[in-house]
Structures are given as structure tokens and as C-alpha cells.
Amino acid sequence: MAATDARLVGINNRNLSTFETDLAVALELVSRLTAHQVPVAASGIAGVADVKRNLSAGIFNFLVGESIVRAADPAGFIRGLVGAGREEKTC
């Protein structure tokens, strides 16, 4: 991935053959990026704990869809995810 000139790099946590998601994919692959590349963890973000786990690995951008659609309170769910990022930056 570092060999590409891409600045924004989406890392899909979903295996498109089996549709299984594994957050470890982004956590592992982020180390292969250069300092100028911006990782985006896509798929599998189910809540605040997932966001915090990614933040601790240096991933600050996320593509979240299914979890928002399934949330009983989508706006509240999004506020929680954003709040997790703010907590991490102030610690």
C-alpha cells in the first residue's frame, strides 16, 4: 500500500468472499501505510469500543453504515461514536 500515491486508503474489514468482518484487518494493515497516507477503517464498526480500538492503532477515520441503520437511535449512536473520538483526543 505504501507504494501507491493514494493519500486516502480505505481498509475493508469485510471479507467480500465470506462477508465476515474482522477489525484486526485494519489494525494490522495500518502499519503498512506511510505517514502521508490516511487510513479509513471500513465495515465492522459496531460501537464505541471498536472506535477506541482503532483510535489506539492510529486510525481516526471510519466508514460506518450497517451499525447506524440497525441502531434503535441512529443519531444517538453516531453521537456516541463521535464522542469516543473526542474522549481519546483529550486523554
C-alpha positions, 0 to 999 in steps of 0.5 A, spaced: 500 500 500 505 504 501 507 504 494 501 507 491 500 515 491 493 514 494 493 519 500 486 516 502 486 508 503 480 505 505 481 498 509 475 493 508 474 489 514 469 485 510 471 479 507 467 480 500 468 472 499 465 470 506 462 477 508 465 476 515 468 482 518 474 482 522 477 489 525 484 486 526 484 487 518 485 494 519 489 494 525 494 490 522 494 493 515 495 500 518 502 499 519 503 498 512 501 505 510 506 511 510 505 517 514 502 521 508 497 516 507 490 516 511 487 510 513 479 509 513 477 503 517 471 500 513 465 495 515 465 492 522 464 498 526 459 496 531 460 501 537 464 505 541 469 500 543 471 498 536 472 506 535 477 506 541 480 500 538 482 503 532 483 510 535 489 506 539 492 503 532 492 510 529 486 510 525 481 516 526 477 515 520 471 510 519 466 508 514 460 506 518 453 504 515 450 497 517 451 499 525 447 506 524 441 503 520 440 497 525 441 502 531 434 503 535 437 511 535 441 512 529 443 519 531 444 517 538 449 512 536 453 516 531 453 521 537 456 516 541 461 514 536 463 521 535 464 522 542 469 516 543 473 520 538 473 526 542 474 522 549 481 519 546 483 526 543 483 529 550 486 523 554 
